[in-house]
Amino acid sequence: MQEVSSHTFSYWEKQYLAHTHWLIVGAGLVGLQSAIALKEQFPNKRILVIDEKALGNAASFRNAGFACFGSAGELIDEMRRTSADEALKLYERRYLGIQKLIQNFGKEAIGFEATGGYEVFTESEADKFSDISAQLMGLNQQLQAIHGNANTFQLKEIGSTGMRALPTAVFAAEEGPIQTHLLYKAVREKAAKVGVEILEGYTVAAIDDKVGGVSIWLSDALEIQCDFVLVATNGFSKRLMPEVAVSPARGQVFITEPLPYQPLNGIYHADDGYIYFRSLGDRILIGGGRNQAFAAEETMQMHNTELIRNYIHQYVSEVILPHRPKDNPVKFEYQWAGIMGMNENRNPIIQFHSSRILLAIRMGGMGVALSSWVAEEVMKQVKEIVI
Ligand SMILES: Cc1cc2nc3c(=O)[nH]c(=O)nc-3n(C[C@H](O)[C@H](O)[C@H](O)COP(=O)(O)OP(=O)(O)OC[C@H]3O[C@@H](n4cnc5c(N)ncnc54)[C@H](O)[C@@H]3O)c2cc1C
């Protein structure tokens, strides 16, 4: 018997999805917070967010839960790869973003703890540590000029962590962990409260900019007419717009079994930010290692790999828990992967692609921190064009 088309939309679906004023592609932290800002600005307009998956399941629900603006080592690395100006702009945006996130949702609602963040160095990185330490005063002066804090980075003893690392770390007092699920819940609840509609399970296949409006085509050939579109698809953006300068970058995360004691307190960065770890109750969450296989990790496939898992496991055994008996290696009980939107320049793209299609993409590795700032920038751009 001949198969008939796998899916057809009902008359009712077509009526329901016929038109929206704003359509936001992507229900991650950026899409949702931008949708909230749009709805608050235009309470009588329909603001519809569409996502192909449930619960922001690309990066916003799969991250490590660091409210961080990046270590001193990363800042220096970013300056080298881009320019001092671009790197400082990015730091300012993340720094302001964290303040806005806390202001908008409250510390408790997002599980923020003011532990501070540490950049740690192994003994073989002693030269790098000296080099970074020598630059701290200059970095702090440059950062003070942009956000007023005179002491962003300080040297601090890491105390009795038992880590096989140099005893002094570079400390940033204003960083700390959040609980990723609480943040996403708070954002989603606010979106629902202000009247943002969220539809999951629909993939946007094409965006067609026309005179007087935009047509969005869902995978099964349903058309939604929109006045404006915001594309907030981050690491998946090239599927819709191959020309944008955003590449996917997979991030892999692991959580240990419960430990007999918790050596850590807060969030930690190592290896220029390519390794990050934190305390999570009586477990350790650790992620990263992308620099071990840059080409293979430039993918939209959300799964873990043996290579990265072994590398991260070795780091836990040798650096974080060196005193654990060798015949009882620590086990990972959870593991997952998510997709970031990356480029050599990690500053986000927030700009009109055409007169009715706005982009808010390329959040890099610290898009949680950036997201509230990005939503405000989206509104600034919208106000210039639309009002
Ligand atoms: C493993 C990992 C760890 C991280 N850790 C941290 C951290 O500790 N701190 C920090 O600040 N940042 C971290 N990040 C980065 C941060 O999570 C992201 O930058 C941020 O969540 C990006 O939000 P977003 O809304 O732009 O994108 P996303 O959360 O990726 O949302 C994009 C959404 O678009 C949807 N979508 C894409 N294409 C389509 C389409 N064609 N049709 C319909 N829907 C579509 C996707 O399903 C997705 O839900 C981490 C990221 C990863 C992957």
The ligand as a Gaussian input file, in Angstrom:
#p B3LYP/6-31G(d) Opt

LIG

0 1
 C       28.106000      22.186000      27.759000
 C       27.897000      23.668000      27.872000
 C       28.273000      24.317000      29.043000
 C       28.066000      25.694000      29.170000
 N       28.336000      26.284000      30.362000
 C       28.068000      27.601000      30.517000
 C       28.232000      28.223000      31.771000
 O       28.571000      27.566000      32.751000
 N       28.023000      29.554000      31.866000
 C       27.618000      30.302000      30.790000
 O       27.477000      31.528000      30.913000
 N       27.378000      29.715000      29.605000
 C       27.580000      28.397000      29.445000
 N       27.339000      27.803000      28.251000
 C       26.842000      28.619000      27.156000
 C       25.372000      28.971000      27.325000
 O       24.647000      27.849000      27.809000
 C       24.818000      29.443000      26.003000
 O       25.633000      30.458000      25.469000
 C       23.413000      29.991000      26.133000
 O       22.570000      29.061000      26.790000
 C       22.899000      30.311000      24.747000
 O       21.529000      30.587000      24.814000
 P       20.739000      30.791000      23.468000
 O       19.341000      31.053000      23.849000
 O       21.429000      31.782000      22.602000
 O       20.917000      29.420000      22.672000
 P       20.376000      27.948000      22.935000
 O       20.170000      27.668000      24.353000
 O       21.278000      27.067000      22.160000
 O       18.945000      28.002000      22.259000
 C       18.761000      27.960000      20.863000
 C       17.457000      27.225000      20.636000
 O       17.135000      27.298000      19.248000
 C       16.479000      26.090000      18.890000
 N       16.574000      25.965000      17.450000
 C       17.703000      25.985000      16.698000
 N       17.402000      25.910000      15.396000
 C       16.050000      25.849000      15.325000
 C       15.120000      25.770000      14.232000
 N       15.548000      25.763000      12.962000
 N       13.794000      25.697000      14.504000
 C       13.344000      25.730000      15.777000
 N       14.177000      25.823000      16.855000
 C       15.509000      25.879000      16.601000
 C       17.261000      25.034000      19.666000
 O       16.492000      23.848000      19.829000
 C       17.554000      25.739000      20.988000
 O       16.604000      25.426000      21.991000
 C       27.516000      26.432000      28.094000
 C       27.130000      25.776000      26.920000
 C       27.312000      24.402000      26.809000
 C       26.888000      23.709000      25.557000

